[in-house]
């Protein structure tokens, strides 16, 4: 009898253990399927979009520069997003010349592609490459003062200038309550490729690129995006 009792007890324990393991495996499988389902829900919306750089709009109240830029692009399901940007800038840096004034103005464009990395259905990261082109002109006036001779002043400037550069871009954007409106920001590092050079006074600033003193220029842009 005792032998039968031990055998029955072992059978009961074995059955309970097997049941608990099976339930655990079902729970893990259920969690895995839920995670897989959640991952499939994170999708990149396809469509045409327009972005407006509102950070540049704020420069219209500045005495030293005014800028405007708008971009058009397309988001694809494979997370590739080609984009083109057109802009205009007028830059009058106060520190360009110690005894004079300087202004550089003209149009610029950028064309490139982003790779989209969705964090969830609200937040998106991306990395991209750009090629930039600027068509512009600059002008300035300088003055040389002396206690002995008369003050000498002269003007300078060049028209029909061209400059090109490359950019590496890292950015992020967040979807607002309106499903089609996003707020974003991006950091870019620009590398000079080619430009016109002049002597004895060279170009100080290029619209869309920045100062010519360095071969690489960092930049930060803030924008609002509408996805159709």
KABEL-V478924 format. One record per residue. N is the residue number from 1. D_FIRST is the distance of its C-alpha to the first C-alpha in Angstrom with 2 decimals. Layout:
((N;D_FIRST) (N;D_FIRST))
//
This chain:
((1;0.00) (2;3.77) (3;5.34) (4;5.11) (5;6.20) (6;8.70) (7;9.86) (8;10.52) (9;12.23) (10;14.27) (11;15.28) (12;16.46) (13;18.37) (14;19.85) (15;20.98) (16;22.58) (17;24.30) (18;25.62) (19;26.92) (20;28.69) (21;30.29) (22;31.49) (23;32.96) (24;34.69) (25;36.17) (26;37.42) (27;39.03) (28;40.76) (29;41.96) (30;43.25) (31;45.10) (32;46.57) (33;47.79) (34;49.31) (35;51.09) (36;52.35) (37;53.54) (38;55.25) (39;56.99) (40;58.30) (41;59.73) (42;62.03) (43;64.98) (44;68.63) (45;70.91) (46;73.61) (47;77.16) (48;80.65) (49;81.16) (50;84.07) (51;84.06) (52;86.70) (53;87.08) (54;87.53) (55;87.80) (56;91.04) (57;92.27) (58;92.26) (59;94.85) (60;97.50) (61;98.10) (62;98.74) (63;102.27) (64;101.18) (65;99.22) (66;98.24) (67;95.65) (68;94.10) (69;91.41) (70;89.45) (71;86.83) (72;85.67) (73;82.60) (74;79.73) (75;75.98) (76;74.14) (77;70.48) (78;70.14) (79;70.98) (80;74.48) (81;77.24) (82;80.91) (83;83.41) (84;87.15) (85;88.95) (86;92.59) (87;94.25) (88;97.49) (89;98.19) (90;101.19) (91;100.76) (92;103.25) (93;101.71) (94;103.57) (95;103.16) (96;104.44) (97;107.91) (98;109.21) (99;112.58) (100;112.03) (101;109.93) (102;107.72) (103;106.05) (104;103.94) (105;103.06) (106;101.84) (107;99.08) (108;95.91) (109;92.98) (110;89.55) (111;87.48) (112;83.96) (113;80.31) (114;77.17) (115;73.53) (116;71.43) (117;68.16) (118;66.49) (119;64.37) (120;63.27) (121;65.01) (122;67.42) (123;68.33) (124;69.76) (125;70.82) (126;73.17) (127;75.14) (128;78.34) (129;81.59) (130;85.12) (131;88.63) (132;91.40) (133;95.08) (134;97.79) (135;101.37) (136;103.34) (137;106.51) (138;107.32) (139;110.34) (140;111.39) (141;114.29) (142;114.83) (143;117.50) (144;119.04) (145;120.84) (146;123.46) (147;125.75) (148;128.48) (149;128.23) (150;127.67) (151;124.10) (152;122.94) (153;120.46) (154;119.31) (155;116.77) (156;114.49) (157;111.96) (158;110.72) (159;109.83) (160;107.74) (161;105.22) (162;101.93) (163;98.74) (164;95.28) (165;92.00) (166;88.25) (167;85.45) (168;81.77) (169;80.09) (170;76.88) (171;76.20) (172;73.87) (173;74.14) (174;72.38) (175;72.27) (176;73.60) (177;72.67) (178;74.99) (179;73.02) (180;76.16) (181;77.49) (182;76.47) (183;77.73) (184;77.80) (185;79.19) (186;79.76) (187;80.85) (188;83.03) (189;84.64) (190;87.90) (191;89.49) (192;93.21) (193;94.12) (194;97.85) (195;100.66) (196;104.43) (197;105.87) (198;109.25) (199;111.55) (200;112.63) (201;110.44) (202;107.16) (203;104.81) (204;102.76) (205;100.15) (206;98.83) (207;97.61) (208;93.93) (209;93.49) (210;94.83) (211;96.96) (212;98.26) (213;98.18) (214;94.64) (215;93.23) (216;89.99) (217;89.75) (218;86.65) (219;86.55) (220;84.37) (221;84.55) (222;83.13) (223;83.03) (224;81.94) (225;80.62) (226;80.59) (227;78.35) (228;79.51))
//
